């Protein structure tokens, strides 16, 4: 894969977003593009004890889980060269808070056909927060009731579904899960 350079001649730094980083990146970027990663799938397979749940009542958050047949559409951000180091440090503080994610640099395909290397946060299956294998019904039960310092788990799911739809990247599994969560919360 060719290494893309920024205006300063340094290697461009890309970050792949598949959940809350889409609608709440909290860093400066020079470019944003729809992107896809192959070999992973997006799913609610990690407990949240810091943001959308608590240690006593964990929520669930999205993570990329390895799947040889998997594909995940999301957003790639090219960091602004002048703020890239600070932005990457901020993303690491946010995503690696409990070490349930591993940071990897993996190939991404951008919507215009370019292939770039991107920083990607994938679930660590050996971490105690890994919750792979939950049925959609089990996920909906957790998401419908969980809340943490950053808000409700239901709002996290709704924001992700809305952001993906706005980008033309609707995820049918997340749309169905959101409907189950709304039903459990009595929201129709």
Secondary structure, 3 states (H helix, E strand, C coil): CCCCECCCCCECCEEEECCHHHHCCCCCEEEEEEEEEEEEEEEEEEEECCCCCCCCCCEEEEEEEEEEEEEEEEEEEEECHHHHHHHHHHHHHHHCCCCCEEEEEEEEEECCCCEEEEEEEEECCCCCCECCCCCHHHHHHHHHHCEECCEEHHHHHHHHHHHHHHCCCCCHHHHHHHHHHHHHCCCC
